[in-house]
Amino acid sequence: MNHPPAVCEKAQRLEKLLQRTEAGESFEFVRAALGLHVEEEALPKLRAKYEAGERRWEALIDGRHGHSQKAHSAIREWMYERKRADEALTAPELAQGVQEKFGIKLSAGHVNYLLRKVELTRPPGRPQRTAEQAPSSEAAISVSETGSSVGNAGLFFPRSREGGDGRDGGS
């Protein structure tokens, strides 16, 4: 498959990164010298792909075909800082903030995915009700006030036909 030149060049630079770090050079120094934006945690995975591909640079082609990653590290760090500062921020609010600040549109689902990776999401389920949110006891009608426990039962349990058991009145 034909890949754009930028994709091939990146794969070749990744190969040089792996070869130079294997030779004992510092990861940070080599990464900066080659102009790569790779995290050190990705090295074992890259090394495994390289070994499985018979130590050829073609094995390191990332499959994105030259398309950039939308949520790059600067955006992710900005979101993480905002979420750490204010835990009440929701994913749609963060996505809106990213669009305003960086001009990149992210879905709320993708923002949640990124937050989940660094354990910044809320616990699953609905939040517990506080005392202010609980229904007031004054709104509920008690049995003693109405004098009958079935006074409003017709609202929820419609009456069946007179004298019947709800079945069709035929034979």
PAZAPA-4460 file (N, C-alpha, C; in steps of 0.05 Angstrom, whole numbers, plus 32768, in hexadecimal, padded with zeros to 4 digits):
% residues 171
    n_x    n_y    n_z   ca_x   ca_y   ca_z    c_x    c_y    c_z   seq   type   mol
   8011   7FE9   8000   8000   8000   8000   8012   8019   8000     1      M     A
   800B   802C   7FF0   801A   8045   7FEF   8012   8058   8005     2      N     A
   8025   8061   8014   8020   8073   802A   802C   808F   8023     3      H     A
   8021   80A3   802E   802C   80BE   802A   8049   80BF   8034     4      P     A
   8059   80D0   8028   8075   80D2   8031   8079   80D9   804F     5      P     A
   8067   80E9   8059   8069   80F0   8076   8066   80D8   8087     6      A     A
   8054   80C6   8080   804F   80AD   808F   8068   809B   808F     7      V     A
   8074   8099   8077   808C   8088   8074   80A3   8094   8084     8      C     A
   80A6   80AE   8083   80BC   80BC   8091   80B8   80B8   80B0     9      E     A
   80A0   80BA   80B9   809B   80B6   80D6   80A3   809A   80DE    10      K     A
   809B   8086   80CE   80A1   806A   80D5   80BF   8066   80D4    11      A     A
   80CE   8073   80C2   80EB   8070   80C1   80F8   807E   80DA    12      Q     A
   80EC   8094   80E2   80F7   80A1   80FA   80F1   8090   8113    13      R     A
   80DA   8083   8114   80D4   8071   812A   80E8   8059   812B    14      L     A
   80EF   8050   8113   8103   803A   8112   811E   8044   811D    15      E     A
   8126   805C   8116   813F   8067   8120   813E   806B   813F    16      K     A
   8127   8073   8149   8123   8076   8165   8127   805B   8173    17      L     A
   811B   8046   8169   811E   802C   8175   813B   8022   8174    18      L     A
   8148   8026   815D   8164   801D   815A   8176   802C   816C    19      Q     A
   8173   8046   816F   8185   8056   817F   8180   8052   819D    20      R     A
   8167   804D   81A5   8162   8047   81C1   816C   802B   81C9    21      T     A
   816B   8019   81B6   8176   7FFE   81BA   8195   8000   81BE    22      E     A
   81A1   8013   81AF   81BE   8016   81B1   81C7   8024   81CB    23      A     A
   81B3   802E   81DB   81B9   8039   81F5   81B6   8057   81F7    24      G     A
   81AD   8065   81E2   81A9   8082   81E3   8190   8088   81F3    25      E     A
   8190   80A0   81FE   8179   80A9   820F   8160   80AC   81FD    26      S     A
   8149   80A2   8207   8130   80A4   81F8   8129   80C2   81F3    27      F     A
   812B   80D2   8208   8123   80EF   8205   8135   80FD   81F1    28      E     A
   814F   80F7   81F1   8161   8104   81DE   815B   80FC   81C2    29      F     A
   8157   80E2   81BD   8152   80D8   81A2   8137   80E2   8198    30      V     A
   8123   80E1   81A9   8109   80EB   81A1   810A   8108   8199    31      R     A
   8117   8119   81A8   811A   8135   81A1   812A   8139   8187    32      A     A
   813F   8129   8184   8150   812C   816C   8141   8124   8153    33      A     A
   812F   8110   8155   8120   8107   813E   8105   8116   813A    34      L     A
   80FE   8126   814E   80E5   8136   814C   80CC   8125   814E    35      G     A
   80CD   8111   815F   80B6   80FF   8162   80A6   8106   817B    36      L     A
   808D   8102   817A   807B   8106   8191   8071   80EB   819A    37      H     A
   8082   80DB   81A5   807C   80C0   81AE   8081   80BF   81CC    38      V     A
   806F   80B2   81DB   8073   80AF   81F8   8084   8096   81FC    39      E     A
   8093   8097   8212   80A5   8081   8218   8095   8067   821E    40      E     A
   807C   806A   8227   806C   8052   822C   8065   8043   8212    41      E     A
   8067   8051   81FC   8060   8044   81E2   8077   8034   81D7    42      A     A
   808F   8036   81E2   80A7   8028   81D7   80A4   800A   81D6    43      L     A
   809A   7FFD   81EB   8098   7FDF   81E9   8085   7FD6   81D3    44      P     A
   806F   7FE5   81CF   805C   7FDE   81BA   8069   7FE2   819F    45      K     A
   8077   7FF9   819B   8085   7FFE   8182   809A   7FE9   817D    46      L     A
   80A9   7FE2   8192   80BE   7FCE   818F   80B2   7FB3   8186    47      R     A
   809B   7FAC   8192   808F   7F93   818B   8085   7F93   816E    48      A     A
   8079   7FA9   8165   8071   7FAB   8149   8089   7FA9   8136    49      K     A
   809F   7FB6   813E   80B7   7FB6   812E   80C3   7F9A   812C    50      Y     A
   80C3   7F8C   8142   80CE   7F70   8142   80BC   7F5E   8132    51      E     A
   80A1   7F61   8135   808F   7F50   8126   8090   7F55   8108    52      A     A
   8098   7F6D   8101   809A   7F75   80E4   80B6   7F70   80D9    53      G     A
   80C5   7F5E   80E5   80E0   7F56   80DC   80F3   7F6E   80DC    54      E     A
   80F0   7F80   80F0   8101   7F97   80F4   8103   7FA8   80DB    55      R     A
   80EC   7FAD   80D0   80EA   7FBF   80B8   80D9   7FD7   80C0    56      R     A
   80E0   7FEF   80B6   80D1   8007   80BC   80B4   8006   80B3    57      W     A
   80AE   7FF7   809F   8092   7FF5   8095   807F   7FEB   80AB    58      E     A
   808A   7FDC   80BE   8079   7FD1   80D3   8070   7FE7   80E6    59      A     A
   807D   7FFE   80E5   8077   8014   80F8   8064   8029   80ED    60      L     A
   805A   8024   80D5   8046   8036   80CA   802D   8035   80DC    61      I     A
   8024   804D   80E4   800F   804E   80F9   7FF3   8049   80F0    62      D     A
   7FED   8048   80D6   7FD3   8042   80CD   7FC0   805A   80CB    63      G     A
   7FC9   8071   80D3   7FB8   8089   80D2   7FBC   8097   80B7    64      R     A
   7FCE   808D   80A7   7FD3   8098   808C   7FD8   80B6   808B    65      H     A
   7FE7   80C0   809E   7FEE   80DB   809E   7FDB   80EE   80AC    66      G     A
   7FC4   80E4   80B4   7FB0   80F5   80C2   7FBA   80FB   80DE    67      H     A
   7FB7   8113   80E6   7FC0   811B   8101   7FAC   8111   8116    68      S     A
   7FB6   810F   812E   7FA5   8107   8144   7F96   8120   814E    69      Q     A
   7F7C   811F   8151   7F6D   8137   8159   7F74   8140   8175    70      K     A
   7F71   812F   8188   7F76   8137   81A3   7F94   8133   81AA    71      A     A
   7FA4   8145   81A1   7FC1   8143   81A6   7FC7   8149   81C3    72      H     A
   7FE0   8146   81CB   7FE7   8147   81E7   7FE1   8162   81F4    73      S     A
   7FE3   8178   81E5   7FDD   8192   81F1   7FBF   8194   81F8    74      A     A
   7FAE   818A   81E7   7F91   818A   81EC   7F8B   8179   8204    75      I     A
   7F96   8161   8204   7F91   814E   821A   7F9A   815B   8235    76      R     A
   7FB2   8166   8236   7FBB   8172   824F   7FA9   818A   8257    77      E     A
   7FA0   819A   8245   7F8E   81B0   824B   7F74   81A5   8257    78      W     A
   7F69   8190   824B   7F50   8184   8256   7F55   8179   8271    79      M     A
   7F6B   816A   8275   7F71   815E   828F   7F74   8173   82A5    80      Y     A
   7F82   8189   829F   7F85   819F   82B3   7F6A   81AB   82BA    81      E     A
   7F59   81B0   82A6   7F3F   81BC   82AB   7F2E   81A9   82BC    82      R     A
   7F2F   818F   82B6   7F1E   817C   82C5   7F29   8179   82E1    83      K     A
   7F43   8179   82E5   7F4E   8177   8300   7F46   8190   8311    84      R     A
   7F46   81A7   8304   7F3F   81C0   8312   7F22   81C1   8319    85      A     A
   7F10   81B6   8308   7EF3   81B7   830D   7EE7   819C   8305    86      D     A
   7EE3   818B   8319   7ED9   8170   8314   7EBC   8170   830A    87      E     A
   7EAE   8186   830D   7E92   8187   8304   7E90   818C   82E6    88      A     A
   7EA6   8191   82D8   7EA5   8195   82BB   7E9C   817B   82AD    89      L     A
   7E8A   817E   8299   7E80   8167   828B   7E90   8165   8270    90      T     A
   7E8D   814E   8264   7E9A   8149   824A   7E91   815C   8235    91      A     A
   7E77   8162   8232   7E6E   8175   821E   7E7A   8191   8223    92      P     A
   7E7C   8199   823C   7E88   81B3   8242   7EA6   81B4   823B    93      E     A
   7EB4   819E   8240   7ED0   819D   8238   7ED3   819C   821A    94      L     A
   7EC2   818D   820C   7EC3   818D   81EF   7EBE   81A9   81E3    95      A     A
   7EAB   81B7   81EF   7EA6   81D3   81E6   7EBF   81E4   81EB    96      Q     A
   7ECB   81E1   8202   7EE3   81F0   8208   7EFA   81EB   81F5    97      G     A
   7EFD   81D1   81ED   7F12   81C9   81DA   7F0D   81D7   81BF    98      V     A
   7EF3   81D7   81B7   7EED   81E3   819D   7EF2   8201   819D    99      Q     A
   7EEC   820E   81B4   7EF0   822B   81B5   7F0E   8232   81B7   100      E     A
   7F1D   8222   81C6   7F3A   8229   81CA   7F4B   821F   81B3   101      K     A
   7F46   8207   81A9   7F58   81FB   8195   7F4C   81F9   8179   102      F     A
   7F32   81FD   8177   7F25   81FB   815D   7F22   81DF   8153   103      G     A
   7F22   81CC   8165   7F20   81AF   815E   7F07   81A5   816C   104      I     A
   7EF6   8197   815C   7EDD   818D   8166   7EE1   8170   816F   105      K     A
   7EDC   816B   8189   7EDD   8150   8194   7EC1   8149   819E   106      L     A
   7EBA   8130   819C   7EA0   8127   81A7   7EA2   8124   81C5   107      S     A
   7E8C   8126   81D2   7E8B   8122   81EF   7E94   8105   81F7   108      A     A
   7E8D   80F2   81E6   7E95   80D7   81EB   7EB3   80D3   81EA   109      G     A
   7EC0   80E1   81D7   7EDD   80DF   81D5   7EEB   80ED   81ED   110      H     A
   7EDF   8103   81F5   7EEA   8111   820D   7EE8   80FF   8225   111      V     A
   7ED1   80F1   8229   7ECE   80DF   823F   7EE2   80C8   823D   112      N     A
   7EE7   80BE   8225   7EFB   80A9   8221   7F16   80B2   822A   113      Y     A
   7F1E   80CB   8222   7F38   80D5   822A   7F3A   80D9   8248   114      L     A
   7F24   80E3   8254   7F24   80E7   8271   7F25   80CD   8280   115      L     A
   7F18   80B9   8275   7F17   809E   8282   7F33   8092   8283   116      R     A
   7F43   8097   826E   7F5E   808C   826D   7F70   8096   8283   117      K     A
   7F6A   80AE   828D   7F7A   80B9   82A3   7F6A   80BB   82BD   118      V     A
   7F54   80AC   82BE   7F43   80AA   82D6   7F39   80C5   82E0   119      E     A
   7F2E   80D5   82CE   7F23   80EF   82D5   7F05   80F0   82D1   120      L     A
   7EF8   80D9   82CD   7EDB   80DA   82C9   7ECD   80D6   82E3   121      T     A
   7EB4   80DD   82E3   7EA3   80D9   82FA   7E9D   80BC   82FE   122      R     A
   7E95   80B3   8316   7E8E   8097   8319   7E75   8091   8309   123      P     A
   7E72   8078   8300   7E5A   8072   82EF   7E40   8074   82FF   124      P     A
   7E2B   8077   82F1   7E10   8078   82FE   7E08   8095   8303   125      G     A
   7DF0   8097   830D   7DE5   80B2   8314   7DF1   80BC   832E   126      R     A
   7DF5   80D5   8330   7DFF   80E0   834A   7DE9   80DD   835F   127      P     A
   7DF2   80DA   8378   7DDF   80D8   838E   7DD1   80F2   8393   128      Q     A
   7DB8   80F0   839B   7DA8   8109   83A1   7DB2   8115   83BB   129      R     A
   7DB3   812F   83BB   7DB9   813D   83D4   7D9F   8144   83E2   130      T     A
   7DA0   8150   83F9   7D88   8157   8409   7D77   816B   83F9   131      A     A
   7D84   817E   83EB   7D75   8192   83DC   7D67   8186   83C4   132      E     A
   7D72   8171   83B8   7D66   8165   83A0   7D50   8151   83A6   133      Q     A
   7D4F   8146   83BE   7D3B   8132   83C5   7D20   813E   83C5   134      A     A
   7D0B   812E   83BD   7CF0   8139   83BC   7CE7   8141   83D9   135      P     A
   7CD9   8157   83DA   7CD1   8160   83F5   7CBA   814E   8400   136      S     A
   7CB9   814C   841A   7CA4   813B   8426   7C89   8149   8425   137      S     A
   7C89   8164   8422   7C70   8173   8421   7C61   816D   8407   138      E     A
   7C70   8167   83F2   7C63   8162   83D8   7C54   8148   83D8   139      A     A
   7C5D   8135   83E8   7C4F   811B   83E9   7C36   811D   83F9   140      A     A
   7C21   8111   83EF   7C07   8111   83FE   7C06   80F8   840F   141      I     A
   7C03   80FC   8428   7C02   80E5   843A   7BE6   80D9   843A   142      S     A
   7BE5   80C0   8443   7BCC   80B2   8445   7BBA   80BF   845A   143      V     A
   7BC6   80C9   8470   7BB5   80D4   8485   7BA8   80EE   847C   144      S     A
   7BB3   80FD   846A   7BA7   8116   8461   7B8F   8111   844F   145      E     A
   7B90   80FC   843E   7B7B   80F7   842B   7B64   80E7   8438   146      T     A
   7B6A   80D8   844D   7B56   80C9   845B   7B52   80AE   844D   147      G     A
   7B5D   80A9   8437   7B59   8090   8428   7B73   8089   841B   148      S     A
   7B7A   806F   841B   7B93   8067   840F   7B8F   8062   83F1   149      S     A
   7B77   8061   83E7   7B72   805C   83CB   7B65   8074   83BD   150      V     A
   7B67   808B   83C9   7B5A   80A3   83BE   7B63   80AA   83A2   151      G     A
   7B7D   80A7   839C   7B87   80AE   8382   7B90   8095   8372   152      N     A
   7B87   807E   837A   7B8F   8065   836D   7B86   8064   8350   153      A     A
   7B71   8072   8349   7B67   8071   832E   7B7A   807D   831A   154      G     A
   7B8C   808E   8324   7B9F   809B   8312   7BB3   8086   8307   155      L     A
   7BBA   8073   8318   7BCD   805F   8310   7BC2   8044   8308   156      F     A
   7BAB   803E   8314   7B9E   8025   830F   7B82   802A   8304   157      F     A
   7B7F   802C   82EA   7B64   8032   82DF   7B50   801C   82E7   158      P     A
   7B38   8024   82EC   7B23   8011   82F4   7B1B   8000   82DC   159      R     A
   7B16   7FE7   82E2   7B0C   7FD5   82CD   7AEE   7FDA   82C9   160      S     A
   7AE3   7FCD   82B6   7AC6   7FD1   82B0   7AB5   7FC9   82C9   161      R     A
   7A9F   7FD6   82CC   7A8E   7FD1   82E2   7A86   7FB4   82E4   162      E     A
   7A8B   7FA8   82FA   7A82   7F8C   82FF   7A93   7F77   82F0   163      G     A
   7AA6   7F7F   82E1   7AB6   7F6B   82D3   7AD2   7F69   82DE   164      G     A
   7AE0   7F57   82D3   7AFB   7F53   82DC   7B10   7F5E   82C7   165      D     A
   7B06   7F6F   82B5   7B18   7F7B   82A1   7B19   7F6B   8287   166      G     A
   7B0C   7F54   8286   7B0C   7F45   826D   7AF6   7F4F   825B   167      R     A
   7AF8   7F46   8242   7AE3   7F4E   822F   7AC8   7F42   8239   168      D     A
   7AB4   7F52   8239   7A9A   7F4B   8245   7A8B   7F34   8237   169      G     A
   7A95   7F28   8223   7A87   7F14   8214   7A84   7EFA   8223   170      G     A
   7A80   7EE4   8214   7A7B   7ECA   821F   7A91   7EBE   822E   171      S     A
***
